[in-house]
Amino acid sequence: MFKSQIRRHFRLAATLAGALLAACGTVRETAPVACPASTSCAQCPPCPTPATPSALPPARPMQAARWGDLPGWAEDDLKSAWPAFLQSCRGLASRPQWPLWKTACAEAKGLPANDSAVLRRFFESRFEPYLLTNPDTTTSGLVTGYYEPLLRGSRSRSATFSQPLLGVPPDLLSIELADVLPELKNMRLRGRLQGNKVIPYYSRADITAREKDFADRVLLWVDDAVEFFFLQIQGSGRVRLPDGKLVRIAYADQNGHPYQSVGRVLIERGELKSEQASMQGIQAWARANPAKLSEVLNANPSYVFFREVPAKGNENEGPQGALGVPLTAERSIAVDPRNVPLGAPVFLSTTQPNTSIPLRRLMLAQDTGGAIRGVVRADFFWGFGPEAGAQAGRMKQSGQMWVLLPPGAAPK
């Protein structure tokens, strides 16, 4: 009976979302849904005023390009990208677009992985480059970084290990709106059942205040609230237990609330200047202001739940991305899958963190992220540990992107 009740509420929620889509134009997982003026809805913002139509239609996200347009393409050491490309082939093999990639991936298996010239000829003969272009016709966008952090933790709580790392609670509902309305593809609602209503799930502040209610969902206890917060932003990481064993954890779900940048909150409150709001700057502020920490962290209502990943005996392998394959340090990126196909090679032209030194290399689109939205937008995976974290925390660069697709794979 409970399951049928949930299904009924799923249908009602999807129908409501359809009405909201008609009223407000769009529904996104990372933004609160606005209510039409005639609908009674607690804590719903008003519908935004429709933008004035521009004289020209939005630019197509992919513009045909030539290999000579890719700055640094001829100099990139493609040997370093090759293992990541083969991982993409493995991930694409179970996806609907596989027939378009099958020939190239089959040929790739027989190529020498240690000959960059051969690999370059392979890409130039089997793929076509497309310059990613924003709707306003600009071709530059934001490139940030992420990494796999290392935390200290324990299976049991103590004075040292007091921060609970939670698995998915059983009352968290995830509603795939496309199941009822196909036009709502890639959109979902999360919430919980209260009586006969589906309501928003608990915010970060609610979850931390109701710790006892989640006691049976604790996977591990970690020792640092700030490091745990950044783990939730990164989405995956490793925890070293007192006996030296490493436990790998990965993103499992999220409470449905939109992410609010803590750096932005600190800037708005005058606690940090904009140039100080890097991961390292926020960590330094937190160490100096422990009494203010909980309030600032709770200004971000989003909360991430994790799952423990079974050990596979290869600690050098990266965490699994959205494509379902391990990420490769400095060769995998997270993208917006609405604009860039998961698994595709992407040539990235940007700069090293906080410098003007060129960073131009072939990457593989193997992951996604809640904050990765837009056409020219990427999150650069730096790898595991403190050094990777230092690079990721400083990275906020401008860049251009060319997606490489087999013939027939580009959207028409």
Protein Blocks (a to p, Z undefined) as FASTA:
>chain_A
ZZmmmmmmmmmmmmmmmmmmmmnopacfkbccdddfkbccehiacddddddddfbdcddf
bdcddfklpghklmpcfklmmmmmmmmmmmmmmgmklmmmmmmmmmmmmpcfklmklmmm
mmmmmpccdddddfkopabdcddddddddddddfbdcfklmcccddddfklccddfklmm
mmlgoiacddddehjaccddddfklmmmmmmmmmmmcfbdcfbfklmmmmmmnopacddd
fkopacddddfbdehiacddfklmmmmnopacfklmcfklmmmmmmmmmmlmmmmmmmpm
bdcdddddddehiakbccddfkopacdehiaccddfklmcghiacddddddehiabdcdd
ddddfbdcfklgcjbdcdddebecjklmmmmmmgccdddddddddehkacZZ
